[in-house]
Amino acid sequence: MESIKVRQHVGQDGILHLDLPVGVTELDLEVMVIYQPVRSVIANDRSSLADLYGICADDPITLDEQGISEALDDELVGAFD
């Protein structure tokens, strides 16, 4: 079983276009779709600083005598996947 995560727009016709990876042809597939609406990003739609306040409350920046602690870099594997 393989999974693919995509972000697509569904128009008024209700049709979702899904491109599968190269090589996935001439196969019978069982497909399950789980969808979640996302907030559209518009160039003029910017969050205010007040909207961002407190987003790092559970992961505070740690400072030591030399500045920002390098221990913060130790657990970044997979953080941006």
Sequence and secondary structure as in RCSB ss.txt:
>XXXX:A:sequence
MESIKVRQHVGQDGILHLDLPVGVTELDLEVMVIYQPVRSVIANDRSSLADLYGICADDPITLDEQGISEALDDE
LVGAFD
>XXXX:A:secstr
           TT        TT  S                TT    HHHHTTTTTTS   EETTEE GGGGTT
 TTTT 
